[in-house]
Structure formats: C-alpha cells, structure tokens
C-alpha cells in the first residue's frame, strides 16, 4: 500500500490507462516503429517486438508504475523511499525528461507546421527541400514550437484530473478512430507502384531471408541488431526509465488493479504501433517505394509521406491534414506526460505551487528549445556519435544522450535495485495489494533479476559502439 497520499490523482483505472497509454503512444509509434519494421522485414520485427512488449517491456513498465504508487512520489523522492542509498537514481531518471522536453516540443512544432501547411499549401509540402528549408529557417520553427509548448503547458497547468486525465479521455479515442480510419483507407487504396493491400501483406509477413547474409547463412549481427533495435523502440515507446510512469503511478488509487491496467496499456501501445505501420508502409509501397522509408528514416513523416499524399490527388488533400492532426495528438499526449514528470517532481522537491511550477518549467523549456531550433542554422555543427551515426545538430546529440545512454543506464540500475537490493517481492506486494492477482509473477522475477539487466548491458554496449566492429 502507498506510504504517502497525493491530493491529485486519476479518478480511476480508465483515466490512468488512457493517460499512461497517451504517454506511451507518441512519435516512437508513428515514425520510428514503421521505419524499423521496414528495415527488418515487417513481420519479423512485429513478432520480436510483441514478445518483448509482453516480457521485457511489461517488467520495466509495471516496475515504474508500482514504485510510483507504493511511494506516492515522483521519481526524485520515490527512489529515496525505496532505498535511501539509491536516491541518486531518482536524479538520474529526472534528468531524462528534462533533456527530452527541450527537443520533443521542437519536433511537435514541426508537426503543427505540417498540419497547417497540408491545408494552406498542400502542394508545397511535397516539394524537394521543403522540410529542410523550414527547419533551417530562423523564425518559423520557433513560432510553431512555442505554440506546441503552450498547449502542452496548459494541459499540465490544469492539473492531473482536470488537465491530463480529461485531455487524454478525449484525445486518445479520437486518435484511435483516426488511425484506424486512415489505415483502412490506405490498405484499400491503389497507386502507380502497387496496392495498399500488397504493402500491408508485405508488412505483416515474416521474411527470414532478411536475416541472412548474401551467401544464405544466418546473419548473427542482423539478429542482434534486430533484438537491440526492438528493445530501444520499447524505451522510446513505453515511456519507461523517464520518471513518467513513476509519476503517473503516484497518482493511481490503491484499489486499481495494476497488472490489468498495464496489460491494457501494452495492448493500446502495440495496437497503435501496428496501425501506424499499416498506414506508412502500405502508403509508401503503393504510391512510392519502400526504399523511401529507409532513406528518410524518422523523417519519413516529413519527407516521404507528403510525396505520397500528393500522389493520392484529391484524397491526399483530405488524408494529409487528418494524418498530421493524428500525429499532433500523439505528440501532445507524450509531451504532456514528459512535462508532468518534471512538474510533479518539482512540486514535491521544492514544495512549490503546481501552477507556478508548470509556468516555470514551460519558460525554461522554451528557452532551451529555442537553442535547439537554432541548432539547424546559426548553431549548427557536426559530431561523430559512438553508434557510428553523425550528430548534425543539438537535437541529435540530446536524443543520443537521453535515449541511448541515460534511459538504459537508469533501467539497468532500477533492475539491480529491485531485483537484488530490495527484492522483487517489494513490487509484487504492491501489485497484489487490495486482493489483486499477478498472473505473470514468476515471469516478472526472472525478467527483473536476470534477463532485463543482461539486455540492458547489451543495449548500453551497443550505444557506446562496442559492436560496430562486427559489421565491418
């Protein structure tokens, strides 16, 4: 049972699940998942990702939520209550959303720009250089970033039940309806390169040949990269190791069945990721080339898809704005959760008023985000990252630090703390409180003590470039 009671809380399990699902369903689902699925042969990636969601992701997600509810605190204070000697882990976890918010709102601004442009200047969005010209301009990206940040801050400013929960209850069902509708339309469409149905079948069909070398033997490096990329996608998608789910868990009432709620969050997150792939891959397959996804990477939303919408003609003028509205909704729900993790911890640590804290965080985030925007013009630079990629701006570097280093390190330390210091029963007791059953108890113990730490170590080594020699 929780040792502390917070004045703010979700009204019940539905409010919590929708808010947590809103945090999990973000840009990682809508652009990164289709990119990785295309890279690893569609069906193969789907299978691996689903297995990891139900085992690895489940263990990390329910750990964060249970820590939050049992302590009744956000990340900084929560780890102190779990074990005073491990209070440093709370600060490490808190640093992640503080970094991510500075560039996430920048990307959110890009999405708002495309949502508006897909209505006001539809043809221009598909022209060569449109995206680059926009992000390298000195004023426009900052304006749209500030609008996106202002919406995010307003929701957090309104509080947990009247702000975050109410916002999620309206936005998440709307998001689901839009993504299903667009997916059905795209799958049923026909373009010059093929049909959406053909692209969908290619997306869901496992192709073992994608994991073989040119000589026909199994490529161990590709298999390892598939596993590690799927794991990193879980971090990007489920909002673990960011303090978010600890914060949201602290708002959950004692009578809520955590195990059941986490299952619902998993289903929602995996479903949206799958549906996102059902839009992007069939659309690009039918109206362009799947090579565009690989070439564009995360920029598939801003580079490849506008071309696809243009090829659709009149239908594209309708689908394009709806698609970017859908992406904006997903980005906003995640952005709200990131800011709430910062505000929630700030309120507890510095004993400040929520509204004043939300305003302060918004102003500081705005200043940092302006610098990130300028990283594409007056503050541009290039740096080689340990992964082998080139960080061409501040956004790339911040993303590498938060997602490739701090999040897996934080998760590894959390696994050690729960698995070996306070023991898994500490979490199990919280999950089974109020008479609830924990059907995956044995799986959880094995994952949190052995499997998850081992996988975290591999992921950290990959982020540090330790496996680059294998592909040379």
LOTIDO-822935 format. One record per residue (C-alpha): residue in one letter; x, y, z. Coordinates in steps of 0.5 Angstrom, whole numbers, padded with zeros to 4 digits, always signed. Example, Ala and Ser with C-alpha at 12.3 -4.5 7.8 and 13.67 -1.06 7.14 Angstrom:
! LOTIDO-822935
A+0025-0009+0016S+0027-0002+0014
END
This chain:
! LOTIDO-822935
X+0000+0000+0000X+0002+0007-0001X+0006+0010+0004X+0004+0017+0002X-0002+0020-0001X-0002+0026-0006X-0008+0031-0007X-0008+0030-0014X-0010+0023-0017X-0013+0020-0023X-0021+0019-0022X-0020+0011-0023X-0017+0006-0028X-0020+0008-0034X-0017+0015-0033X-0010+0012-0031X-0010+0008-0037X-0012+0013-0042X-0006+0018-0039X-0001+0013-0039X-0003+0010-0046X-0002+0017-0048X+0005+0018-0046X+0007+0011-0049X+0003+0013-0056X+0008+0018-0059X+0012+0020-0064X+0016+0013-0063X+0010+0009-0065X+0008+0014-0071X+0015+0014-0075X+0020+0010-0071X+0016+0004-0071X+0015+0004-0078X+0022+0005-0080X+0025-0001-0076X+0019-0005-0078X+0021-0004-0086X+0028-0005-0084X+0028-0012-0081X+0023-0015-0086X+0016-0013-0083X+0013-0019-0080X+0020-0021-0076X+0020-0014-0073X+0013-0015-0071X+0014-0022-0067X+0020-0020-0064X+0017-0013-0061X+0011-0016-0059X+0015-0022-0055X+0019-0016-0052X+0013-0012-0050X+0010-0018-0046X+0016-0019-0043X+0022-0014-0042X+0017-0008-0043X+0012-0011-0038X+0017-0012-0033X+0020-0005-0034X+0013-0001-0034X+0010-0005-0028X+0016-0003-0024X+0016+0004-0025X+0008+0005-0024X+0009+0000-0018X+0015+0004-0015X+0010+0011-0016X+0004+0008-0013X+0008+0005-0007X+0012+0011-0005X+0006+0016-0007X+0012+0020-0010X+0015+0022-0017X+0022+0020-0019X+0027+0024-0015X+0023+0023-0008X+0021+0016-0010X+0028+0012-0010X+0030+0015-0004X+0024+0012+0000X+0025+0005-0004X+0033+0006-0001X+0036+0012+0002X+0043+0010-0001X+0040+0010-0008X+0037+0017-0008X+0042+0019-0014X+0038+0014-0019X+0032+0019-0018X+0036+0025-0020X+0039+0021-0026X+0032+0019-0028X+0029+0026-0027X+0035+0028-0032X+0032+0025-0038X+0025+0028-0039X+0029+0035-0037X+0033+0033-0043X+0028+0030-0048X+0023+0036-0047X+0028+0041-0050X+0027+0038-0057X+0021+0034-0056X+0017+0040-0057X+0021+0043-0063X+0019+0036-0067X+0012+0038-0064X+0013+0045-0067X+0015+0041-0074X+0008+0037-0074X+0004+0043-0072X+0007+0047-0078X+0006+0041-0083X-0001+0040-0080X-0003+0047-0082X+0001+0047-0089X-0002+0041-0091X-0009+0045-0091X-0006+0052-0093X+0000+0050-0098X-0001+0043-0100X+0003+0042-0106X+0009+0046-0103X+0010+0040-0097X+0012+0035-0102X+0017+0039-0106X+0024+0038-0105X+0028+0042-0100X+0021+0044-0096X+0023+0041-0090X+0030+0043-0090X+0028+0050-0091X+0023+0050-0086X+0027+0047-0080X+0033+0051-0082X+0029+0058-0082X+0031+0062-0076X+0024+0064-0074X+0018+0060-0076X+0021+0053-0073X+0021+0057-0066X+0014+0060-0067X+0011+0053-0068X+0015+0050-0062X+0012+0056-0058X+0005+0054-0060X+0006+0047-0059X+0009+0048-0052X+0004+0053-0050X-0001+0047-0051X+0003+0042-0047X+0004+0047-0041X-0004+0049-0041X-0006+0042-0040X+0000+0041-0035X-0002+0047-0031X-0010+0045-0031X-0007+0039-0026X-0008+0031-0026X-0015+0030-0026X-0018+0036-0030X-0012+0037-0034X-0008+0031-0036X-0014+0026-0035X-0019+0030-0038X-0015+0031-0044X-0013+0024-0045X-0020+0022-0045X-0022+0026-0051X-0016+0025-0055X-0014+0018-0054X-0021+0015-0057X-0020+0021-0063X-0013+0019-0064X-0015+0011-0065X-0021+0013-0069X-0017+0017-0074X-0011+0012-0074X-0016+0006-0076X-0020+0010-0081X-0013+0012-0085X-0010+0005-0084X-0017+0002-0087X-0017+0008-0093X-0009+0007-0094X-0010-0001-0095X-0016-0001-0099X-0012+0005-0104X-0008+0003-0111X-0003+0007-0113X+0002+0007-0119X+0007+0003-0115X+0002-0002-0113X-0004-0003-0108X-0004-0002-0101X-0006-0009-0099X+0000-0011-0102X+0004-0007-0098X+0000-0009-0092X+0002-0016-0093X+0009-0015-0094X+0009-0011-0088X+0006-0017-0084X+0009-0023-0087X+0016-0025-0084X+0021-0026-0088X+0027-0030-0085X+0031-0028-0091X+0032-0021-0089X+0036-0024-0083X+0041-0028-0088X+0048-0026-0091X+0049-0026-0098X+0051-0033-0098X+0045-0035-0095X+0048-0036-0088X+0044-0033-0082X+0047-0026-0080X+0048-0026-0073X+0050-0019-0073X+0043-0017-0076X+0039-0022-0071X+0043-0018-0065X+0041-0011-0068X+0034-0013-0069X+0033-0015-0062X+0037-0009-0059X+0033-0004-0064X+0027-0007-0062X+0029-0006-0054X+0031+0001-0056X+0024+0002-0059X+0021+0000-0053X+0024+0005-0049X+0022+0010-0054X+0015+0008-0054X+0013+0006-0047X+0016+0012-0043X+0020+0007-0038X+0026+0010-0035X+0024+0017-0036X+0020+0018-0029X+0014+0019-0033X+0011+0012-0031X+0013+0013-0023X+0010+0020-0023X+0003+0017-0026X+0004+0011-0022X+0004+0016-0016X-0003+0019-0018X-0006+0012-0018X-0011+0010-0013X-0010+0004-0008X-0016+0000-0011X-0013+0000-0018X-0011-0007-0021X-0004-0005-0024X-0003-0012-0027X-0009-0011-0031X-0008-0004-0033X-0001-0005-0035X-0004-0010-0040X-0009-0005-0043X-0003+0000-0044X+0001-0005-0047X-0005-0007-0052X-0006+0000-0053X+0001+0002-0055X+0002-0004-0059X-0004-0003-0063X-0002+0004-0065X+0005+0002-0067X+0002-0004-0071X-0003+0001-0074X+0002+0006-0075X+0006+0001-0079X-0001-0001-0083X-0001+0007-0085X+0006+0008-0087X+0009+0002-0090X+0003+0001-0095X+0002+0008-0097X+0009+0009-0099X+0009+0002-0102X+0003+0004-0106X+0005+0011-0108X+0013+0011-0108X+0018+0006-0106X+0020+0002-0099X+0027+0005-0100X+0024+0012-0099X+0023+0009-0091X+0030+0007-0090X+0033+0013-0094X+0028+0018-0090X+0029+0015-0083X+0025+0018-0078X+0024+0024-0083X+0019+0019-0087X+0013+0023-0084X+0016+0030-0086X+0019+0028-0093X+0016+0021-0096X+0009+0022-0094X+0008+0029-0096X+0010+0026-0103X+0005+0020-0102X-0001+0025-0100X+0001+0029-0107X+0001+0023-0111X-0006+0021-0108X-0009+0027-0111X-0016+0030-0108X-0016+0024-0103X-0009+0026-0101X-0011+0033-0099X-0016+0030-0094X-0012+0025-0091X-0006+0029-0091X-0009+0034-0086X-0012+0029-0082X-0006+0025-0081X-0002+0030-0079X-0007+0032-0074X-0007+0025-0071X+0001+0025-0071X+0000+0032-0067X-0005+0029-0062X+0000+0023-0061X+0006+0028-0060X+0002+0032-0055X+0000+0027-0050X+0007+0025-0050X+0009+0032-0049X+0004+0033-0043X+0007+0027-0040X+0014+0029-0040X+0013+0036-0038X+0008+0033-0032X+0014+0028-0030X+0018+0035-0029X+0013+0039-0026X+0011+0033-0021X+0018+0032-0018X+0019+0040-0018X+0013+0041-0014X+0015+0035-0009X+0022+0037-0008X+0022+0045-0008X+0015+0045-0005X+0012+0050-0010X+0005+0051-0012X+0003+0047-0018X+0001+0052-0023X+0007+0056-0021X+0012+0050-0023X+0008+0049-0029X+0010+0056-0032X+0017+0056-0029X+0018+0049-0033X+0015+0052-0039X+0019+0058-0039X+0026+0054-0038X+0024+0049-0043X+0022+0055-0048X+0029+0058-0047X+0032+0051-0048X+0028+0049-0054X+0030+0056-0058X+0037+0054-0057X+0035+0047-0060X+0032+0050-0066X+0038+0055-0067X+0042+0048-0068X+0039+0048-0075X+0042+0054-0077X+0047+0059-0073X+0049+0054-0068X+0049+0048-0073X+0055+0043-0072X+0057+0036-0074X+0060+0031-0069X+0061+0023-0070X+0057+0019-0064X+0059+0013-0062X+0054+0009-0065X+0057+0011-0072X+0052+0016-0073X+0053+0023-0075X+0050+0028-0070X+0049+0034-0074X+0046+0039-0069X+0044+0039-0062X+0038+0035-0063X+0041+0029-0065X+0046+0030-0059X+0041+0031-0054X+0037+0025-0057X+0043+0020-0056X+0045+0022-0049X+0037+0021-0047X+0035+0015-0051X+0042+0012-0052X+0045+0013-0045X+0041+0015-0039X+0035+0011-0040X+0038+0004-0041X+0043+0006-0035X+0037+0008-0031X+0033+0002-0033X+0040-0003-0031X+0040+0001-0024X+0033+0000-0023X+0033-0007-0024X+0039-0008-0020X+0036-0004-0014X+0029-0008-0015X+0032-0015-0017X+0038-0015-0012X+0037-0010-0007X+0030-0009-0004X+0028-0016-0008X+0022-0017-0013X+0017-0018-0007X+0017-0011-0006X+0014-0009-0012X+0010-0016-0012X+0007-0014-0006X+0004-0007-0009X+0001-0010-0015X-0002-0016-0011X-0005-0010-0006X-0012-0010-0005X-0013-0017-0007X-0011-0017-0014X-0008-0022-0018X-0001-0022-0021X-0001-0028-0026X+0006-0026-0029X+0009-0026-0022X+0014-0032-0024X+0016-0028-0031X+0017-0022-0027X+0022-0024-0022X+0026-0028-0028X+0026-0022-0032X+0028-0016-0027X+0033-0020-0024X+0037-0024-0030X+0034-0022-0037X+0033-0015-0037X+0040-0013-0033X+0043-0017-0039X+0039-0014-0044X+0041-0007-0041X+0048-0008-0041X+0048-0010-0049X+0044-0004-0050X+0049+0000-0047X+0055-0003-0050X+0051-0002-0057X+0050+0005-0055X+0057+0006-0054X+0059+0003-0060X+0062-0003-0058X+0059-0008-0063X+0061-0004-0069X+0067-0008-0071X+0062-0014-0072X+0059-0010-0078X+0066-0009-0081
END
